Amino acid sequence: MRPHRLRDPLAIALLLPAALVAQAPARRHVVVPTVAPRAADVATVDGVVKAYYDVITGPAGQPRQWSRDRSLYIPDLRFVATGVAQGRPYARVMTHQDFVDGSDSSFVHEGFFEREIHRVTQAYGNIVQVFSTYEEHRTADGPVVGRGINALQLFWDGTRWWVASAIWFDEDAAHPIPQEFLP
């Protein structure tokens, strides 16, 4: 979403000392009204990927653009946060609402800036697979605190692009990002 991605609150709870977890903001339900997508967000693959990062990025105290975020995805989208915790691989499957409820407080409380640093795209027919390498920061010009890869599957319906699924993995010492996914 780090040394471990904020999009996975379970990983944070397993990996941070109990004192830090106790100080984390509480999880709460966030109302996300439905809005029409911005034309520029869904007209091209580049537009979708740019919006994917823009909507969650911002300084502490700034609300995130959850309605705009939701407009990028097919109705039954699933997010899958993956990684390794305590030596065991995991996959945490979430709806958009699960993701919003689990990450909004942390993003707004601590600040969260995620940006794409490299992309590998494959396309066939009306589907596209994007491997988007990211780095994250707590402030706009702060040090890199994590990196990883978002794998986005997109679908063209004849009028716009939709994100059909998103799965990600945070880089760690045992899983450095391969050179082909770096600038």
C-alpha positions, 0 to 999 in steps of 0.5 A: 500500500511499510516496510510492509504495505499499509494495505494489509493491516493483518501483516502490520499487526503481525510484524510491528511491536505491540506498543506501536500497534496500540498507538495505531488509529482505530479501524472504522467503517468509511462511507464511500458514495458512488460517483461517475468515473473521471473520463481521463481516469478510465480512457487509457491504461495509463490513466487508470494506473495514474488514478490508482496511485493518486487516490490513495496518496496524500499527506497526513490529515488529508482525506483519501479519494475513495469514491474516485478509487471505487470508480476504477473497479468492476463491481465485484473486484477483489484486492489480494494482499500477499506476502510472507509473515512468520515464515509462511506465505499468506493471501488476504482477500478483500473487497474494496470496502474491506480495503478502505475500512482497513487502510483509511485511518492509517493513510490519513493519520500517518500520511502515505505517498505511493508512486510508480517507478516502473511498469511492465505491461502485456496486452491481448484482446481487451485485457491487459496485465500491468506489473507496476513497481512502486515505492512508498514514502510517508511524506511527498519528499521523504525517504523510501520506506518500502517497495513492491509490485502491484499486479493489476488486471484490466478489462476494456468494455468498449467504452472504458477500462476497468480494473478487474483485480489487484494483487500485490507483494511488498519487497523484503530481504528474502524477496528483492524485486527482480531487475526486469521490474526495476527502472 
